Amino acid sequence: MPTGGYTIAFVILAALALMGAVWTVTLRNLFRAALSLGLALIAVAGFFLLLGAEFLAFTQILVYVGAILTLIIFGIMLTAKFHQSGGSVGRQPCGWRHSLAGNDITGSVVNRPPLPAGIASVGLFVLLTASTWSLPEHLPDAGLAPTTAALGQQLVVLLVLPFEVISLVILVALIGSVALASEKQRFSR
Amino acid sequence: MSGVLLDSLAAWWPEVILSAGALVVLLTAVWSKRGQIPLILSWVTLGASAWALTQTGVSSNAPFFGLIVCDGFSLLFRWIALGSIAITLLMIMASQEVRASMRGEYLAILLLMGVGLMLMVEANHLLMAYLSIEFVSLSGYLLVGFPDNARAAEGALKYFLFGALASAVMLFGMSLLYGMTDALLFPELLQKIQPAAAAFPQGVLLAVILLLVGLAFKISMVPFHLWTPDAYEAAPMPVAALLSVAPKAAAFGLLIRFLSTLAPLWQDLYPIFSSLTILTMTLGNLVALAQTNIKRLLAYSTIAQAGYLLIGITAGTPIGVQALVLYLIAYLFMNFGAFACAVAVVEQTGSESLDAFRGLSTRAPVLAFACVLFLLSLAGIPPLFGFMGKFFLFGAALQAGQTLVAVAAVINSAIALYYYVNIMRLMFLQSAGEAQALQPVPALHLALGVCALATLFFGLFPSSVLSWLGPIRLVL
């Protein structure tokens, strides 16, 4: 059975994660929603730490909180003028920037009552809880050994192929995004 | 250690060559913006990769510590992947639409997609499966979004949003499955799925269903087909053709491998598969009846074809899987052929409406004849290749005692005949009016010729293909 300290830490982290997640989808202000996402991500990193995966926890903070959240906030700040202009843009899809940042997509999703989505997620939650309720609980061993050495070994031996293939996937993503963006520059409308 | 890697590479040279070639194409494209050099290099790469594929053959040991398998089953699908990339390349050469926006990056992404397609059918590990699906999907979104217009941007964005959602759901299912079985390698999963399913019956089933959503999205099975017509309509014609064949074939390969891993659960999955199979072909065919745009019509036709292919899985027998692979090979040629005809018409008339096919028999008799060949094959009329595939598929369903599925498939074939014949009616019985004669470019002639010959030849002499199906020994 979980010890007292473990349970308290878990409850606090769970509350933070849930609060962050709920705020992320309900807050109207995109900037605050992004910060709430950060809260949820940090709480998840806390779970990883609690489960003895310290490398995963720090990677989570470095990559998600440090890089991806910053990227999202930059994105919000750079596209802020589209939101200030209000609903007068109309439904004229004209290229990536409008589709991504304009009212076309974000506006319609934000303004729609989230009832069906809410029902679907509550349903999935109930289903998941019901089906995994009987799972045995494994607590991490008392002595937490660093996992980085084993992970590093795995990455260059057992998982060498996925490691290389991921670099190809990133290459495709990079080329593609650069090519798409540069094309828009040439034909800026 | 290095010995393992060298042995692994021996089975994996085709993919290595393809990746390296894509990088070289990318580099040369920096200097030759619109030149022929990247295109020629792409052909050289494809040729070298195909040659390497003939040399590797089937390896018995599992390369890369068992993360992938290079057995006879994946060998067949690797050939399908290479073949679809080659035919797409031919169609790209013939398409002004793509050439206007084509750069070296386009070709590099196309070649790298080939690597992803090959990996998808070799995957023997949940991580590899997810990675290869993402690889193929990402390249797909980019290829759709390349042309510089609002329609392509919208189509690619829709495709991306649907795809990202499907990937997320699939990843969630994978993580649940790993949590309950503690296994990532497929053979290990096969051993541990039975005890796990006994301990958490609903949990394992839910995880597997969530996981299958990702693959169902790739093959545009019915509740997850919504992206298909929009993405195809937005994409340049050759890319739409590629998306309709290559990722679907690879996803079917992965689906079969995955289901053979989940064989202990088949009793629970079977009702879902059989009902969705019937739904997929019926909905695809009924909606196709109402289409007036050739791209959307072909998109719904591919959804219906995916329904026919699913029969092979629903049958749940080795014969069903063999019939599926046979039909996939037929589908490769006839669907690419139909799309190539559409490229020829759309390129020269500039219209994607079905009316552009009016009087094609007088404007381009050879093209019209080839088009009839592909459409009849898609409809499953003997003696064409498509008929052989359907014959074996329906036979497999009957043999497995699934009369309902077989009857639904036959009724659907009759419905499909209506819209295929409608295009023929436009081509042969309607006057061309003011429209001018069509003269497809040589590259398209080659693509059409290869597809038409294969459709006709393998239809008349199916034994040559049947001999390739021998190595498929996966049992569902």
Interface residues (C-beta under 8 A of the other chain):
Chain A: P93 C94 G95 W96 S99 L100 I105 L127 L128 A130 S131 T132 S134 L135 V157 L158 L159 V160 L161 P162 V165 I166 L168 V169 L171 V172 A173 I175 G176 A179 L180 E183 K184 R186 F187
Chain B: M1 L5 S8 S19 L26 F64 F65 L67 I68 S101 R103 E105 Y106 A108 I109 L112 M113 V115 G116 L119 H125 L127 M128 L131 S132 E134 F135 L138 S139 Y141 L142 G145 F146 D148 A150 A153 E154 L157 L176 G179 M180 A199 F200 Q202 G203 L205 L206
